[in-house]
Amino acid sequence: MLSPVVLFVYNRPWHTRQTLESLQKNVLSDQSVLFIYSDGAPENATQDQLRKIAEVRKIIRERSWCKEIHIVESEKNKGLANSIISGVTDIVNNYGKVIVLEDDIVTSNYFLKFCNEGLDKYESEDRVKAISGFMFPVSKKLQNAFFLPWFACWGWATWKRSWNAFEPNSLKLLKEIEKERKIKDFNFNNSYDFYGLLQAQNEGRVNSWAIRWFASIFLKQGLTFYPPGSLVQNIGIDGSGTHYNESAKEPKNNKKIASSKINFRTSFNFPVIIESNKKLEKYLNKYLKKESSGRSIDRIKNYLRKVLC
């Protein structure tokens, strides 16, 4: 049975349309069930906010984007983190697996195929906790899909058995990482301070579902399955998203890191041995450190925080 797809939308009509149109073009979309969670307006919402939310809700009803569509509209504003946590929990509890998209993720025609095949292939492999549709736009040419101990949230999939390990309490996660003396490993071998981001979550300075999900996977020594080339592209790094403002836009000279070319290959090699690709780990460490250096370090770090958590 194919995995249900869940899409989280709010108040970005143009982005939502691009996401849905690319999803409709996917192989298997005409056989898939799509759940769309539409977040509500905050208190004291402006007329412009209300207009955009209404426009999004009109777009999601415009056509049959997949074989079957279920729309869940929230009367109140839950926020991105709460919407995703509750929505993913509902779907995996009912279906045992889920493919997750947000309203700014354009997908390759073979994104659903990759996720569904991966979900079937590694369903019984407890160490495999998630599947990523994203891959960093590194210059190194890769032929095969692979595993890494890091999670990326731009188009992903998982199983109920994995999501059951999700720990929403950031303080518990921090204490466990300290206890295991794994701060350096959690920080991509000190490529980026994700431990600091988890601390910010605990202190209420950010509200990220993904840093907690990443930490939950990490503490279970879990792996995420990646494609050899990115099957998704984020079109939301324009100041319109929850974790961005206008100053967070990507500088032109670093645009490639945010807009990796979508991989349209039709078939994938699925490794039998369940282990992280150590050579690629080292390569990515060097790549991330290089991309995070220079005058645009704050903007790049903002980007890395988004794509990885």
C-alpha positions, -999 to 999 in steps of 0.1 A, spaced: 0 0 0 13 35 -9 21 59 19 -3 88 25 11 122 18 6 151 42 10 187 32 11 216 57 -1 250 44 -8 284 59 -8 318 41 15 315 11 -8 311 -20 19 312 -47 42 288 -29 13 264 -22 3 263 -58 39 255 -70 41 227 -44 8 212 -54 14 214 -91 47 196 -88 31 170 -65 4 164 -91 30 156 -117 46 130 -96 46 93 -106 21 77 -82 2 109 -73 -28 95 -91 -27 65 -67 -19 85 -35 -41 98 -7 -32 134 2 -40 150 36 -37 188 36 -35 206 70 -44 243 67 -34 263 97 -58 291 110 -54 328 115 -37 341 146 -56 365 170 -56 401 157 -48 389 122 -46 416 96 -70 417 66 -40 408 44 -33 377 64 -69 366 63 -70 372 26 -39 350 20 -52 322 42 -85 323 23 -67 322 -10 -46 292 1 -78 274 11 -93 281 -23 -62 268 -41 -61 235 -22 -97 228 -33 -91 239 -69 -85 204 -84 -78 168 -77 -41 171 -68 -40 134 -60 -63 104 -62 -80 113 -29 -78 145 -9 -87 152 28 -85 187 40 -82 196 77 -87 233 85 -78 247 119 -100 275 132 -71 288 153 -35 293 146 -15 263 159 19 274 145 41 253 122 57 231 149 24 221 166 7 216 132 34 192 120 37 173 152 -1 167 156 -6 161 119 22 136 114 11 118 146 -25 115 134 -14 101 100 12 76 113 -11 63 140 -38 56 113 -16 44 84 17 34 99 38 56 76 38 91 61 54 113 35 56 149 46 58 182 27 55 218 36 40 245 13 73 256 -2 87 223 -14 87 216 -52 93 180 -59 108 159 -87 84 137 -106 100 107 -88 99 120 -52 69 99 -43 84 69 -60 117 72 -41 99 77 -7 75 48 -12 102 24 -24 124 34 5 95 30 30 88 -5 17 125 -15 15 135 -4 50 102 -9 69 116 -36 91 151 -20 95 147 -3 129 179 17 126 166 35 95 144 62 111 136 85 81 139 91 44 150 125 29 140 138 -5 167 165 -2 204 161 -9 230 189 -6 242 203 -39 277 190 -36 300 188 -66 308 152 -58 289 130 -83 270 102 -65 255 71 -82 237 54 -53 214 64 -25 230 62 10 226 66 47 237 95 70 232 101 108 217 135 100 181 145 92 169 170 66 133 183 67 127 194 31 104 166 19 108 135 41 91 102 51 90 80 81 72 51 99 51 49 131 78 28 147 102 57 142 79 85 151 71 68 183 106 77 194 99 114 189 107 133 221 90 167 223 107 177 255 139 195 245 153 195 280 153 157 281 170 157 248 197 181 259 204 161 291 206 129 271 231 143 246 252 157 275 251 124 293 262 105 262 289 131 256 278 135 220 276 172 216 304 173 189 287 145 169 253 162 172 269 193 158 280 176 126 315 172 139 313 209 149 301 220 114 271 238 129 259 244 165 227 223 165 231 218 202 228 255 206 196 255 185 182 228 208 191 250 237 172 279 220 142 256 216 143 247 253 145 284 263 116 294 240 137 315 216 127 292 187 99 268 181 113 239 159 97 205 156 126 194 134 155 200 158 136 178 184 130 151 157 166 152 146 178 149 182 153 120 188 167 102 158 203 110 168 199 96 203 186 63 189 216 61 167 192 63 138 200 68 101 183 88 74 182 75 39 192 100 12 189 101 -26 221 106 -47 207 139 -60 181 162 -45 145 153 -54 132 185 -39 138 222 -42 129 248 -15 112 279 -30 105 295 3 138 312 11 124 346 2 114 360 36 80 345 35 84 315 57 80 309 94 118 307 101 128 335 78 125 372 75 137 395 47 172 397 61 175 359 59 174 358 21 203 339 6 230 360 -10 234 355 -47 268 340 -46 255 313 -23 223 307 -42 233 272 -52 232 259 -17 195 267 -14 184 258 -50 200 225 -58 189 211 -92 161 185 -89 172 150 -98 148 134 -122 162 99 -123 136 72 -126 152 44 -106 174 41 -75 198 17 -60 188 7 -24 218 -5 -3 215 -37 16 240 -29 43 225 -5 68 254 18 78 263 55 74 285 65 44 316 76 64 334 89 33 304 111 25 302 122 61 337 136 59 331 152 26 299 169 38 316 181 69 342 199 47 315 211 24 294 226 51 323 243 68 334 258 35 299 270 27 295 285 62 327 306 60 331 341 47 311 373 49 277 356 46 282 332 75 251 343 94 228 339 64 243 305 55 239 293 91 203 304 90 198 284 58 215 253 73 193 255 104 163 255 81 173 226 58 185 204 86 162 214 114 
